């Protein structure tokens, strides 16, 4: 158990809809990262937050947004969903003293029909 | 841009045989390097990491990896495969010295045959 929790585990929705994925980092970790895993693109870094502030952005679409709240949990919002957004979305966290390396949550599997 | 290449999307070994999963990185600066394992329907679990200390790194479950700067490689090995090692393995690099913004390889699916 990595200590990172994600909800929901599975999500099925339709094209054009909007969904919110939630992540709670490991206790004490200030950084939260979102990754997308798909068959064709592999694991892609989306965005990082550190203590409530956006720290780094990767291949995140404009239709996607994220935030980190004062209690350090994070939400990833996906809107105007397309079939190609179907993927596994992972949240990960780290601490300053981790010496590198992330702790990953179990992921949310999103299916857009 | 930093990239990580894993040679072989599928590797099959017999139980008890040597496991060798290959990873090469492209960077002018030796990065921090990681191996993660993903079991079916689970998240990624850190196996081991290289952060510019010893070049031979030991991880969990009997795995180890050797950083070779001259070859820009960080191959993962295990002397004797176990059925429970069947999973997908990802190599990752962080060129920003602990920023944890990782670039992942495409993954290698390991099958262990009885």
Contacts between the chains, C-beta under 8 A, distances in Angstrom:
chain1	res1	chain2	res2	distance
A	2	B	43	6.5
A	2	B	45	7.1
A	4	B	43	7.5
A	31	B	100	6.6
A	33	B	100	6.8
A	33	B	101	7.7
A	42	B	104	6.2
A	42	B	105	7.6
A	42	B	106	4.7
A	42	B	107	6.5
A	43	B	90	6.6
A	43	B	104	4.0
A	43	B	107	7.7
A	45	B	101	6.1
A	45	B	102	6.7
A	45	B	103	7.4
A	48	B	100	7.6
A	48	B	101	6.4
A	56	B	99	7.3
A	56	B	101	5.3
A	58	B	101	7.4
A	90	B	43	6.0
A	90	B	44	7.0
A	92	B	44	7.8
A	92	B	100	8.0
A	94	B	100	4.7
A	98	B	100	7.4
A	99	B	49	7.3
A	99	B	51	5.6
A	99	B	98	6.8
A	100	B	32	4.4
A	100	B	34	7.1
A	100	B	49	5.5
A	100	B	51	5.1
A	100	B	94	6.0
A	100	B	98	4.9
A	100	B	100	6.5
A	101	B	34	5.7
A	101	B	46	5.0
A	101	B	49	4.9
A	101	B	100	7.1
A	102	B	44	7.9
A	102	B	46	7.3
A	102	B	100	5.5
A	102	B	102	6.6
A	103	B	46	7.3
A	104	B	36	7.6
A	104	B	43	4.0
A	104	B	44	4.2
A	104	B	45	7.2
A	105	B	43	5.4
A	106	B	42	6.1
A	106	B	43	4.6
A	107	B	42	7.9
A	107	B	43	5.3
